[in-house]
Amino acid sequence: MAQYSRVRGSVALLRLTNPPVNALSAAVSRDLERAVRSACADSAVRVLVLRGHGGTFCGGADIRELAGLVDVPFRVGVSSLVALVDAVEAAEKPVVAAIEGVALGGGLELALGCHFRIAHGQARLGLPEVTLGLLPAAGGTQRLPRLVGFPAALELVATGRDVSAEEALALGLVDHVTDGDVEEAAVEFARRVADEPLASRRLSTRPPPRPADLDTLLQVALERAQRRARGALAPVACVQAVRAAATLPFTQGLQLEQELMAALLPSNQARAMQYCFFAQRIVGKWSLPGGANWRNSPARAVSRAAVIGLGTMGRGIAVSLVRAGIPVVAMETDEKQLRVVTAMLEREAAKQRRSPDSYLQLVQFTLERRDLGDADLVVEAVFEDLALKKRLFAELSSSCRPDTLLCSNTSALDVDALAAATRRPELVVGMHFFAPAHVMKLLEVVCGARSSPVAVATAMQLGKRLGKVSVAVANCPGFAGNRMLKPYVEQASFLLEEGATPQQVDAVLEDFGFAMGVFRMSDLSGLDVGWRVREEAGLAGPTVPPGESARRRHGCRYSPLADLLCEHGRLGQKTGRGWYLYEGPGGRAATPDPWLHDFLDQYRRRHGLRPRRIDQQEVLERCLYALANEGFRILEEGVAAGPEDIDTIYVLGYGWPAHRGGPMYHVAAVGLPAVLSRLEHFRRLHPDVPQLRPSALLRHLVAEGSPPISRWRELLKGLRSQL
Ligand SMILES: CCCCCCCCCCCCC/C=C/C(=O)SCCNC(=O)CCNC(=O)[C@H](O)C(C)(C)COP(=O)(O)OP(=O)(O)OC[C@H]1O[C@@H](n2cnc3c(N)ncnc32)[C@H](O)[C@@H]1OP(=O)(O)O
């Protein structure tokens, strides 16, 4: 809660205590407000210093209360924080915030209510409410622009980006940064400002800055937020609230801020995004069938890593490791790739305001396998070819230290087969990064049948250290993410056969909120990736059994459209044409291609397919329900531990809109009986498409009365688990 003690005679030290992140629950806010008032009433006190317990200033309002997960009368809960910030700002004695760890959301709003802010050099500050479907409604949208100006305030509030102490100082968000003891620095600072007049330090009374181009700036910000939001309400509301600081007096701006918040708080979008927040924490609590879990299995320290292969994936992985301060031995035969990595590291160093050398000195390039011998962990990122990878793993198990962890960045291949090629199968795990690996926040940790708890714990922990969310999944073709992608992509292709166009399907998916529709995404990743996988699986190319008809494989419906495009050399953006046409090879702007429409017409005629009008609802239901149906199969087979794992994978790895929670959350929100009935309907129409056959788990959940998604994890424990 809030402790109040006196230091150096006249300084009141208030310690906000609510582990683990000192979240401002209603009770904690009220308690702190009481402590502030009594310190102000203490005649021996001249100045107050506010700090957090345990190395963290404050992680914001209590999200459990905002999400309605704990029982606090709603109005009481949300109004206590506003009252606290107002009381702090109105204090007649200076209040200095001593910020270390994080000051996020309501935590930063509290600091904005203080008259001065001191930060530790490692602190991070930000207003991430937008990522929870909310806005900073304890005065943050009104005070921040008055302190740092509109351009910075608009950006920080609408994106939720947090900043370092150094950037905060440059923005004017904090008054001083120290690398020493933040409490000591704040107490010292407080004694110096004890007698300063406070009027100009109260942000609510400051006139907002008015640059000449303010109207244009606000208009552009609003349009940008609308464009980028992809249907999300919060980013637009954030800009509207900050804009009110320019057009309305403080109290009216505050009122608008609260009205916008009142609309967001109970919205389905906010519920979905808060579900995503907790899902990303739940997935860190992994367990294996033998009883090993995140609590009882310590990770091994990784003080030196190696990456083999510096193609697109390997480069990103090497950069992530270096950014986390881990020395890397990078092995690659192609010198061109070494230059690319060097340039990437220089760019990253500049972004982090570090010297290029501070990053470059952490990388040792090599052509020799013996240089890897000393690594604690090796990540293999070579070409996606099982035989090649097996050879490499066999060699690594002889040339590396006996305790070196051997990890594969494969996106779909059999991790158990790689483990079997080594003398230490227990130290082999999959670490499936997503491209670009230094940007994407997801890591699928693939636990093989023989992976040891220490191997899993180390990979999961390393992911976290790299700033990623690690999700443990069991080994199966495509793991969780790519396995679910298959029926989704297949449905999209069937829809083209039946009369849709790529741009129609993509537009529906992008309206739903995906960053990119399925065809644009496939052009971006390269059509040849799937083509190779299908060839290996005997579905395309010379490996198809003779006599198999063009549109059937193993007795089921098959669409060869993507294979045909590859045969025409249309591999996507890299060749300047795929499902769309681009400006040239490597181009990014997709335009509909008349050639493709002729090609689809001819294809349909050749196969006697009569095109029909397909509506938006059918596109969405067939693509998304087929994908979620595979998710249910993954859960019933125990490949993933719960719906939170699948949803985290899809939101962080596949561009699923967070304001829709993830595929499993989405079907739960639509209603499981309705989804089951639509799948049954599509299955009747397409009996030769097994992915549309409703999974046993979906049927079971409906038969059990469709329990809420929060209960599925527990229910799944009764089923077979590979995790
Ligand atoms: C009628 C209607 C009237 C409406 C009127 C409107 C008025 C409204 C006024 C109210 C306005 C409120 C505005 C403020 C809103 C907010 O502040 S929302 C919260 C913003 N903060 C965040 O988003 C930060 C979230 N947390 C993090 O980013 C990280 O947790 C961290 C702080 C950076 C720490 O990271 P790490 O050390 O990696 O730990 P984690 O594993 O992430 O977390 C540890 C546990 O703590 C839990 N937790 C974290 N933050 C919070 C939080 N803010 N609230 C509750 N719980 C939190 C997290 O879940 C972990 O717990 P477990 O899940 O049990 O492991």
The ligand as a Gaussian input file, in Angstrom:
#p B3LYP/6-31G(d) Opt

LIG

0 1
 C      -18.900000       5.151000     -15.790000
 C      -17.535000       5.101000     -16.375000
 C      -16.706000       6.196000     -15.859000
 C      -15.434000       6.239000     -16.615000
 C      -14.672000       7.409000     -16.141000
 C      -13.322000       7.399000     -16.657000
 C      -12.344000       7.656000     -15.581000
 C      -11.289000       6.638000     -15.697000
 C      -10.220000       6.862000     -14.736000
 C       -9.282000       5.712000     -14.669000
 C       -8.236000       5.906000     -15.613000
 C       -7.262000       4.835000     -15.568000
 C       -6.265000       5.127000     -16.614000
 C       -5.092000       4.263000     -16.450000
 C       -5.069000       3.102000     -17.027000
 C       -3.911000       2.229000     -16.852000
 O       -2.949000       2.523000     -16.204000
 S       -4.024000       0.757000     -17.634000
 C       -2.481000      -0.030000     -17.231000
 C       -1.351000       0.540000     -18.009000
 N       -0.152000      -0.208000     -17.713000
 C        0.292000      -1.162000     -18.485000
 O       -0.263000      -1.466000     -19.512000
 C        1.517000      -1.884000     -18.010000
 C        1.258000      -3.351000     -18.007000
 N        2.351000      -4.111000     -17.449000
 C        3.511000      -4.303000     -18.108000
 O        3.766000      -3.813000     -19.176000
 C        4.494000      -5.215000     -17.441000
 O        3.799000      -6.038000     -16.566000
 C        5.616000      -4.484000     -16.672000
 C        5.041000      -3.499000     -15.683000
 C        6.529000      -3.780000     -17.663000
 C        6.446000      -5.540000     -15.887000
 O        6.899000      -6.518000     -16.791000
 P        7.518000      -7.893000     -16.239000
 O        8.500000      -7.613000     -15.200000
 O        7.918000      -8.661000     -17.435000
 O        6.325000      -8.627000     -15.490000
 P        4.985000      -9.233000     -16.061000
 O        5.137000     -10.705000     -16.143000
 O        4.536000      -8.535000     -17.258000
 O        3.951000      -8.857000     -14.912000
 C        4.112000      -9.384000     -13.591000
 C        2.738000      -9.576000     -13.002000
 O        2.129000      -8.309000     -12.813000
 C        0.864000      -8.265000     -13.448000
 N        0.642000      -6.898000     -13.908000
 C        1.480000      -6.144000     -14.611000
 N        0.972000      -4.921000     -14.795000
 C       -0.216000      -4.905000     -14.176000
 C       -1.240000      -3.906000     -14.009000
 N       -1.094000      -2.678000     -14.475000
 N       -2.333000      -4.253000     -13.352000
 C       -2.497000      -5.492000     -12.824000
 N       -1.559000      -6.474000     -12.945000
 C       -0.445000      -6.168000     -13.615000
 C        0.979000      -9.278000     -14.565000
 O       -0.272000      -9.728000     -14.957000
 C        1.813000     -10.349000     -13.912000
 O        0.989000     -11.082000     -13.055000
 P        0.653000     -12.591000     -13.362000
 O       -0.198000     -12.533000     -14.591000
 O       -0.091000     -13.069000     -12.177000
 O        1.941000     -13.274000     -13.601000

